[in-house]
Amino acid sequence: MESSRSVPGMRYPRFKYVGSEAQPSFWRILRRFAKPATPASQALFSAANAALQYHRRSTAQESAINPMPNHTMTAFDADLGAIRSEVIDMGDRVKTSVEASIAVLARRDLDLAVSQTELDCVIDSRQREIETKVIETMARRQPFAVDLRELVGAFHIVSDLERIGDLAKNICKRVLVMDTSAPPKLLRGVERVSMQVQTQLRLVLESYADRDSAKALSVWSSDKAIDAAHGSLLRELLTHMMEDPRNIVFCAHLLFCSKNLERMGDHVTNVAESVYYMITGNRLNGDRPKAEDLSFLRLRSADGQQYGAPR
């Protein structure tokens, strides 16, 4: 142990190194740790702590109110508006294609049928462009709530619109292989189905453009009218084939055209479901209203018993 010396007036002895410049290494190290922090380090830590407290306070208070900066929200709104406009434009193109396919079937306009078949690729390309833009917007903006529903809804809507365009093209291709025009009696049945489809397609596009959930719900509930018109036309075609077997080939083509129109109605209903969910955030539960009765198509045995019917 280090030697000490007594000083008059002091209760305890002092170490010999106290007050001198020659100090052992142990005391120099201890003194280094006992020094207060330098002003530069104090400023550094205080600035870091202040920034951390500000970040925590802003995250807790502002994230729920304004999750994006103003310039980011403006750009995001512009992206949503552009996608919405492109979906509306694609819907108008599909509606025009459906109207043209009905005119092709009614007048057996072969030139119009060829042109509409070639223009279907434009609808397909618009679908791919919109889907790509939706995916890029979701990856870049990270949307949530109603904005996310609108992007997902647009993705589903353009898919159904593209299928409607394909069905319209199939009607035009069917007319190209038909030998004669449809009789006026049968055309009236086709017009009943097509008018229902065109009306529902127009209403569902308006519900998307106007963000009208009530109109979308009305379209969803009106699918049974298209099914009823399709079932009535099916009966007429079967009766026409039984009256004259020479009409079987021609009526078979009309059967496919009528089925294409009925499938258009199903896709219109899908669009109505997407629009309703996009606006309200709620899904339409339950089965769709149906009014198609195809029980007359059941085969009967020799004794008049229907196959598949309860005995």
N, C-alpha and C positions, 0 to 999 in steps of 0.2 A: 504494500500500500504506500501511496505517496506520502512523504514526510510533511509535517505541518509545523507551524510556529505560532506562538502565542503573542498576541498584540495587546498592550494595556488598554483596558476599557472594553474589551470584547469578551463575550461570554464563552464563545467556542473558538477553537483555533482555526486559522486560515491555512489554505493550501499554499504551497510556495509559488505556484504558477499563477495565482490570482493577481491580476493587475499587470502582468508582464506579457511581452509579445511572444515569448517562447512557450508554447502550449503543446501538450501531447496530441497525437492524432485523434484519440478518442474524443477529446473535448472539442476539437475542430469539427468533427463530424456531427456531434450533438448540437453544436451551435448552428451548423448549416440547416439542420432540420427545424431548429427553433426560429429561423428567420421568417418574417411575414412574407406573403406573396407579393410579387412585384406589381406595380400599377398596370403594366401591359397585360399580364395574365388575368388580373382582376377584371379589366375591361373586356377581355375576350370571353371569360366565363359569364359575366353579367349580360353581354349581348346575346350569347347563345341561349341563356335561360329566358331572356325576354322574348326572343324569337319563338322558342318552344311554347311559352305561355300564350303568345298571340296566336300561334297555329292551332293550339288546342281550343282556344276560345272561338276562333273563326270557324273551325270545323264543327263545333257543337251548335253554333247559333246560325251560321249562314248556309250550311249544307242542305238543310231542309227547305230553305227559302229560295236560294239561288245557286243550284248545283253547278251551273256553267257560267263563265264570264259572258258579258253582254254580247261581245262580238261573236263568240262561239254559238250562242243561242240564235243570233240573227242568221248565221250561216246554216245552222241546223233547220231553222224555219224555211229558209230558201230551198234546202234539199227536199224537205217534205212537200213544199208547194210544187216543185218540179216533178216529183214522183206522182203526186196527185193529178197534175195536168196530163202527164203521159198516160196514166191509167184511164182517164176520161177520154183522151184521144183514141186510145186502143179500143175502148168500148164503143165509140162512134164508128170506128172502122168495122168492128164485128157486127154491129147493128146494120150497117149498110150491106155487108156481105150476106146476112140472113135475108134481108129484103130482096137482094138480087137473086138469091137462090130460089126464092118463092116465085119471082117473075120468070126465071128460067124454066121452072116446072110448069107454070101456068101457060106460057106461050111457046115452050120448047125452043127457046132461043139458044142455038148451039154456039154462036159467036160469043154471047155473053157468058155462057157456061165455061168456055175455054179461058176467057179473060179472068173470070172469078177464080178458077182453079189456079191460075198462075199468080194471082194477087195474094193467095193464102200465105205465101212465103213472107210477105211483108208483115202480116200479123205475127207469124212465128218469130221474126227478127225483133219486133217490138217487145214481145214477151221476154226474150233473152236479155234485151237491153234493160228493161225495167227490173228484172230479177237481179241482174248484176249491180245495178245502182242501189237496190235495196240492201243487198249484202254489204256493199262497200259503206253505205251510210250507217248500218248497224255496227260494223267493225270500227268505224272512225268516230262516231258520236256516242256510242254506248247509251242508247235511249232506254227509257223505262216508262211504265204506266201507259197513258193514252198514246204517246208517241210510239212506243214499242208496238202496241196493238195496231196502230195504223200501218206501220211497216210490214208487220206479219200479215195483216189483212190484205194489203196490196199484193203481196207475194202470192197468196192463195187466189185472189180475184183474177189476176192476169192468167193464172193457170186454167181457171174455168172458162175465161173468155177465149183463150186459145183453143180449148176443146170445142166450144160453140162454133168457132170459125172452121175447125176441121169438119164438123158435122154439116155445116153449110156447103163446104167443098164436096163432101160425099154426095149431097143431093145433086149438085151440078154434074159430077161424074156419072151418077146414075142416069141422068137425063141424056147424056151423050150416047148411052147404049140402048135407049128406048127407041122402038121403031116408029111409034105414032104418038100423037098428043093424047092427053088424058081426056076421057069423055066429060062433058060439062057436069053431069050428075056427080061423078066422083071428085071433080075439082072443087065442088062446093064443100065436100067433107074435108079436103086438104086445106082449103081456105079457113075453115073453122079452127083447125088446129094451129095453123100458121098465125092467124090473127091473135090467138091467145098467147102464143110464144112471143110475138113481136111486142105486144102490150106489156107483158111481164118484164121483158128485157129492157124496154124503155123506162119502166117504173123503177127497176132496181138500179139502173145507171143514174137516174135522178136522185134516188135515195143516197147513193154514194157521193154524188157531187154536192148535195144539199145537207149531208149528214143527218138524214131524217130516219130515225130508227123505227118510227111508226109505219112509214111507207115500206121499209124493208120487211117488217113483220107482216104487213098485208100481202106482199109478194110471196113470202114463205107460206102463208095460209092459202094462197090461190093456186097452188100446184095441182090441186084436185080438178080444177076446171080443164087444164090441159090433158090430164089423164082421162077425163070423161069424154072429151072430144076425140082423143085417140082411140078409145074403145068403141065409140060410135062409128068412126071411119073403118075400123077393123071389121065390124059386122057388115058394113056395106060392101067392102071388098070381098069378103068371103061369100056373100050372097051373089055378087056379080060373077065370081068364079064358078059357083055351082050352077048358075044359069047357063053359062056357055064355057066349056073347057078351053076354048081358044083364047079366053081372056086371062088364063092363069099366069102366063109369063108377064104380061103387062101389069096385072094387079100385084104380082109379087114385087115388081119394082116399086110400085106405090106403097106397098107395105113397108119396104125398107125406108122410103122417104118419110113416111109417117112416123116410123120408129125413131128416125134421126131427129125429127121435130120434137118428139116426146122426150128424148134424151137432152135436147137443148133446154127444155123446161126444167129438167133435173139440175142441170148446171146453173141455170138462173136461180134456182132455189139455193144452191150452194153459195152463190154470190150474196144472196140476201142474208144467209146465216153469217157470212164473214163481215158484212156491213153492220149487222146488228151487234155482233161481238165487238167490233172495232169501236163503235160509238158508246155502247153501254157497259162493256166489260163483262157482260153476262152471256152465257150460251143458251141457245134455244133447245130445251130438253124435250124429250118425247119424240114419237114417230111423226113424220110428216103427214099431213092430211092427204089421203088417197081416195080416189073415186073411180078407179079402173076396175071393172068387173069382167074378168076373163073366164068366168065359169062356163060360158057357152063353148069354150074350146076343149072341154074335157071329152075324151073318147067314150063312146057308148058301146056296150056289148050288144049281142043279137037280141037279148030280152029287154033292152032299153035301160040297163043299169049302167050308171056312170062309173068308169074306173077311178078309183081313189075316193069315191063317195062312201059314207058310212052305210052299212047294210042294216 
